[in-house]
């Protein structure tokens, strides 16, 4: 059985990793704004406008999942301890 301290530490590191992935994805999409959609459009036979919408949706959903599944439980456990 894991202790509250171990679970808190796990959620803290999981939050750091997920926020890093989110930041890296955002930076890549912003800096390669025209290159990435062009490559994906050719690979998957999609419109670039649809891909831009999909990228935004991906970033939004990833952020919400990170907050709900990592950050909020981490804060709750910190308050409990």
Secondary structure, DSSP 8 states (H G I E B T S, - for coil): ---HHHHHHHHHHHHHHHHHHHHHHHHHHHHTTTHHHHHHHHHHT--HHHHHHHHHHHHHHHHHHHIIIIIHHHHHHHHH-
